[in-house]
Amino acid sequence: METDEGSRRVLPFQLQFDKPLASQVKMAEWNPEKDLLAMVTEDSKVVLHRFNWQRLWTISPGKCITSLCWRPDGKVVVLGLEDGTVSLHDVEQNGKLLRSLKSHAAAVVCLNWEEDAQVNRDTSGNPLAFEDRTTRFFPPAPRVPRMPRLVPGETGLTEDGQDSFEELSNSSKQCFNILCSGDKDGFLCFSVFGVFPIGNVNIHECDIPTTTKDRNIVGRLLNASIRKVVLSKDLCHLMVACSGELVEDIVESRGGQMVGDSMHGFHCLVLDTSIFQKSENELHQVAQQASNIEDLLHVIRTSLSVMNKQWADAMNIFHEKFDLLSNLINDHGGIFQSISFFLVLWVKWV
């Protein structure tokens, strides 16, 4: 009896909430900083809940969602789509789209967003603060105009006029972070702060040294698909879990003979990404400047779209009004009779 009572008191897991949803959940991720749970349903909707199961908002990107992750500070949720797009959504503004990047040609099946946990220090041991020098060269972007005759938010533009990069929480005040995305065709893409692409890797082109029994193998992957990617806390290593066929390029046996073989199944690769940490300050500065340029171009493109829309509306109104006038003149004897009528009136009043 005592044993049974003790086992009842110690429960490794306890059910807190159980609530049915309208559609089956295919993936879910806890927010790293807040009491939030993001879930993706089978009908490609993103649902955000609190721990007490209170629903905050629901969005539908209109495309099949294949991966999901959070920014380290928990303010942005990232979606990987089937068409190779990576989209960033603001959690505090009901899932509003902040930035969309077409980084891949295939479905984005895994995402990982990691920030540098190490704080750079000077010779005295004091933490080094990043110096944002973009204000010396780039003026602040003007307010983004809204499309006429539409309610705010209908065009996807920001309602308060702030650009999307500012809504990504001012990267100059963030810890250096990198978003890594992988697709089903074996391509990895890296972007600083999730907005500035800095490179990509094709795992099919990587030389993979390994040892099987008495042989040292240097092989390559064929028909590989990435399953999971994880950056280390110091951004110096990248773990890649993938499936495919490992084919030997060079095989040296202990007897000096050259043999060939292949291995099917799952493989775990560790890539050296220490260049991210070594070039952290340079990447931070370039990402900041490039993002400011992108913001200015975004304002220009949006302004031209608004101007084009307003010009088209004005020309439509012009043609509608003057087509009626032209028909009216033709119905009453032509333009020469109208001119004579106006001349007579003018002479009479003079």
C-alpha positions in Angstrom: 0.0 0.0 0.0 2.8 2.4 0.9 4.5 1.7 -2.4 1.3 2.3 -4.3 0.6 5.6 -2.5 4.1 6.8 -3.2 3.8 6.0 -6.9 0.6 8.0 -7.0 2.2 11.1 -5.4 5.2 11.1 -7.9 3.8 11.7 -11.4 6.4 12.4 -14.1 3.7 14.0 -16.3 0.4 15.6 -15.4 -2.3 16.6 -17.8 -3.0 20.4 -17.5 -5.4 21.1 -20.3 -7.2 19.1 -22.9 -9.1 21.0 -25.6 -10.1 19.8 -29.0 -9.2 21.8 -32.1 -11.0 22.2 -35.4 -8.1 20.7 -37.3 -5.3 18.3 -36.5 -2.0 19.9 -35.3 1.0 18.8 -37.3 3.7 20.8 -35.5 4.1 23.0 -32.4 6.8 25.1 -30.8 7.0 26.7 -27.3 8.0 30.4 -27.1 11.5 30.5 -25.5 10.6 33.6 -23.4 6.9 33.8 -22.9 3.9 31.6 -22.0 3.0 31.1 -25.7 2.5 28.1 -27.9 2.5 28.3 -31.7 0.8 25.5 -33.5 0.4 24.7 -37.2 -2.7 22.8 -38.3 -3.2 20.5 -41.2 -5.0 23.2 -43.1 -1.9 25.4 -42.9 -3.1 27.8 -40.2 -0.9 29.2 -37.4 -2.7 29.4 -34.0 -1.1 31.1 -31.0 -2.2 30.1 -27.6 -1.3 31.0 -24.0 -0.5 28.2 -21.5 -4.1 28.6 -20.2 -5.3 27.7 -23.7 -6.5 31.3 -24.4 -6.3 31.8 -28.2 -4.6 35.1 -29.1 -4.7 35.0 -32.9 -4.8 32.9 -36.0 -3.2 33.5 -39.4 -3.2 31.7 -42.7 -0.3 32.5 -45.1 -2.2 30.9 -48.0 0.5 28.3 -48.6 1.4 24.9 -47.1 3.5 25.4 -43.9 6.4 22.9 -43.6 8.4 24.3 -40.6 8.2 26.6 -37.6 10.5 28.3 -35.1 10.8 31.3 -32.8 13.3 34.1 -32.7 15.4 33.8 -29.5 13.7 36.7 -27.8 10.2 35.3 -28.6 8.9 38.3 -30.4 8.9 36.9 -33.9 7.6 33.6 -35.2 9.2 32.2 -38.4 7.4 30.0 -41.0 8.9 27.9 -43.6 6.7 27.3 -46.6 6.4 24.7 -49.3 7.4 27.0 -52.1 10.8 27.8 -50.4 9.7 31.1 -48.8 10.7 32.0 -45.2 8.3 34.5 -43.6 8.6 36.4 -40.4 5.5 37.4 -38.3 5.2 39.8 -35.4 3.7 38.1 -32.4 2.6 41.3 -30.6 0.7 42.6 -33.7 -1.6 39.7 -34.3 0.9 37.8 -36.6 1.4 40.7 -39.0 3.9 39.8 -41.8 7.2 41.6 -41.3 9.4 40.2 -43.9 9.3 37.5 -46.5 12.4 35.9 -48.1 12.5 33.5 -51.1 15.7 31.8 -50.1 15.0 28.2 -51.3 13.8 26.5 -54.5 12.2 23.6 -52.5 10.1 23.2 -49.4 11.8 24.6 -46.2 11.6 21.6 -43.9 13.6 22.9 -40.9 14.5 26.2 -39.2 16.8 27.2 -36.4 17.4 30.7 -35.0 20.3 31.1 -32.6 22.0 34.0 -31.0 25.5 34.3 -29.8 25.5 33.5 -26.1 29.1 34.8 -25.6 29.6 38.4 -24.8 32.7 40.0 -26.4 34.8 41.8 -23.9 37.8 44.2 -24.2 41.2 43.8 -22.6 39.8 45.2 -19.3 37.0 42.6 -19.1 34.2 45.1 -19.9 31.6 44.0 -22.4 32.0 45.5 -25.9 28.9 47.3 -27.2 28.1 47.2 -30.9 28.5 50.7 -32.5 25.8 51.3 -35.0 27.3 53.6 -37.7 24.6 53.4 -40.3 23.1 56.8 -39.2 26.3 58.4 -40.5 25.5 57.3 -44.0 21.8 56.5 -44.3 19.0 58.8 -43.3 16.0 57.3 -41.5 13.5 55.9 -43.9 10.4 58.1 -44.4 6.9 56.9 -43.5 5.4 54.3 -45.8 2.3 55.7 -47.5 -0.9 53.8 -47.4 -2.9 52.8 -50.5 -5.9 55.1 -50.9 -9.5 53.9 -50.5 -8.4 50.9 -48.3 -8.6 50.4 -44.6 -5.3 50.1 -42.7 -3.7 46.6 -42.9 -5.6 45.6 -46.1 -2.5 46.0 -48.2 -0.1 44.4 -45.8 1.6 47.8 -45.2 2.4 49.0 -41.7 -0.5 51.0 -40.2 1.7 53.2 -38.1 4.1 54.1 -40.9 7.1 52.4 -39.4 9.2 50.2 -41.6 9.3 46.5 -41.1 13.0 46.5 -40.1 12.3 48.7 -37.1 9.6 46.3 -36.1 12.2 43.6 -36.0 13.3 45.3 -32.8 16.3 47.4 -34.0 19.1 45.0 -34.7 21.7 47.4 -33.4 20.4 46.6 -29.9 20.1 42.8 -30.4 22.6 40.2 -29.7 24.1 38.9 -32.9 21.9 36.1 -34.2 21.6 34.0 -37.3 18.6 32.2 -38.8 19.4 28.9 -40.5 16.9 27.2 -42.9 17.2 23.9 -44.7 15.1 22.5 -47.5 14.3 19.0 -48.7 16.8 19.2 -51.6 19.8 19.6 -49.2 20.4 23.3 -49.3 21.1 25.4 -46.2 20.7 29.2 -46.1 21.9 31.6 -43.4 20.7 35.1 -42.7 21.7 37.6 -40.1 18.8 38.8 -37.9 16.6 36.8 -40.3 16.6 39.6 -42.9 20.0 39.7 -44.5 21.2 36.6 -46.4 24.9 35.9 -45.9 25.4 32.5 -47.6 24.3 29.0 -48.4 25.6 25.5 -48.3 24.8 22.5 -50.5 25.4 19.4 -48.4 25.7 17.3 -51.6 29.0 19.2 -52.3 30.5 18.6 -48.8 33.3 16.2 -48.3 32.4 13.9 -45.4 35.2 12.0 -43.7 34.2 9.0 -41.7 35.5 5.6 -40.5 33.9 2.2 -41.1 35.6 -0.8 -39.6 39.2 -0.7 -40.9 38.7 2.0 -43.6 38.9 5.8 -43.7 36.3 7.1 -46.0 35.8 10.5 -47.6 32.4 10.5 -49.2 29.6 12.6 -50.5 25.8 12.5 -50.1 23.4 11.7 -52.9 19.7 12.4 -52.9 20.0 13.9 -49.4 17.2 15.6 -47.6 17.7 17.7 -44.5 15.7 16.8 -41.5 17.0 19.0 -38.7 19.5 21.8 -38.3 20.9 23.2 -35.0 23.5 25.9 -34.5 25.7 25.8 -31.4 25.4 28.6 -28.8 28.7 30.1 -29.9 27.7 29.8 -33.6 30.9 27.9 -34.3 29.3 24.6 -35.3 26.2 23.5 -37.2 24.7 20.0 -36.7 22.7 18.7 -39.7 20.6 15.6 -39.5 19.8 14.3 -43.0 18.8 11.2 -44.9 20.3 10.0 -48.1 23.0 7.8 -49.6 26.7 8.3 -48.6 28.8 7.4 -51.5 32.6 7.0 -51.1 34.8 9.2 -53.2 38.1 8.1 -51.8 38.6 4.9 -49.8 41.9 3.9 -48.2 42.0 0.5 -46.6 44.7 -0.5 -44.2 46.1 -2.8 -46.8 46.5 0.1 -49.3 43.6 -1.2 -51.6 41.1 1.2 -53.1 37.5 -0.1 -52.7 34.1 1.5 -53.1 30.8 1.3 -51.1 27.8 3.3 -50.2 25.6 3.6 -47.1 21.9 4.4 -47.0 20.1 5.8 -44.1 20.3 8.8 -41.7 23.4 10.8 -41.2 24.5 13.4 -38.7 27.0 16.0 -40.0 28.8 18.7 -38.0 29.9 21.7 -40.1 32.5 24.3 -39.0 30.8 27.7 -38.9 33.3 29.5 -36.8 33.5 32.2 -39.5 30.2 33.6 -38.1 31.8 34.3 -34.8 35.1 35.5 -36.2 33.3 38.0 -38.5 30.5 38.9 -36.1 31.1 42.6 -35.9 31.6 42.9 -39.7 28.4 40.9 -40.4 26.5 42.9 -37.9 27.5 46.2 -39.5 26.9 45.0 -43.1 23.5 43.5 -42.2 22.5 46.8 -40.6 23.5 48.9 -43.6 22.0 46.5 -46.1 18.7 46.4 -44.2 18.6 50.2 -44.2 19.1 50.2 -48.0 16.3 47.6 -48.3 14.0 49.7 -46.2 14.6 52.8 -48.4 13.9 50.7 -51.5 10.8 49.3 -49.9 9.5 52.9 -49.3 10.3 53.9 -52.9 8.6 50.8 -54.3 5.5 51.4 -52.1 5.4 55.1 -52.9 5.5 54.4 -56.7 2.7 51.8 -56.3 0.6 54.4 -54.5 1.4 57.1 -57.1 0.5 54.6 -59.9 -2.8 53.7 -58.2 -3.7 57.4 -57.7 -2.8 58.3 -61.3 -4.9 55.4 -62.6 -7.9 56.4 -60.5 -7.5 60.1 -61.6 -7.4 59.1 -65.3 -10.4 56.8 -64.9 -12.4 59.6 -63.4 -11.2 62.0 -66.2 -12.3 59.6 -68.9 -15.6 58.9 -67.3 -16.5 62.6 -67.0 -15.2 63.7 -70.4 -16.7 60.8 -72.2 -20.1 62.0 -71.0 -19.3 65.5 -72.2 -18.2 64.2 -75.6 -21.4 62.2 -76.0 -23.5 65.2 -74.9 -21.8 67.5 -77.5 -22.3 65.0 -80.3 -26.0 64.6 -79.4 -26.6 68.3 -79.7 -25.2 69.2 -83.0 -21.4 68.8 -82.8 -18.6 70.9 -81.4 -18.8 73.7 -83.9 -22.4 74.6 -83.0 -21.4 74.6 -79.3 -18.5 77.0 -80.1 -20.9 79.3 -82.0 -23.3 79.2 -79.1 -20.7 80.2 -76.6 -19.5 83.0 -78.9 -23.0 84.4 -79.2 -23.4 84.4 -75.4 -20.1 86.2 -75.0 -20.9 88.9 -77.6 -24.3 89.4 -76.0 -22.9 89.9 -72.5 -20.1 92.2 -73.8 
